[in-house]
Amino acid sequence: MYISDPVASVSRAVKELKGFQKILLAPGESKEVKFTVSPELLKFYNSKLEYNWEPGQFEVQIGGNSRDVKKSGV
């Protein structure tokens, strides 16, 4: 799971890896994978070097790698 904060007060990575689960699937099989997005996952060092988060809209991306993702806003 990658999270982006496009309107943060400081420049941040375009995609930050915030969750990971390795699952094995047989051909044609599917499984449900759940992640909890908490304020702790949204924290970063701001311009005052405080480890905090900012309210706003975030983009959550899920996929098998960083290029092939599905996006959703939170």
Steps between C-alpha positions, in 0.01 A plus 500: 500500500636838399378835632547839333432844646479731197438819703744457791670810639841358399609295198453129555556184301243442228431153645590388850482129579287485817376141507603165359359146508639207306229259393518192283222433254423195290395569140150652503499542879429829674541615859390807691782708645426776752708796613409755765592859415567683825641846575826324597543386137450857376773660715811665356763752607369851429705817444549536880632140516192393694374148429132570439221464248283758328129469432400487135435263215738210442534258212522128585644267237490120509674261264751224444775755433546878498410538130185287478272649764135584552436842658247626751468818706451522874 
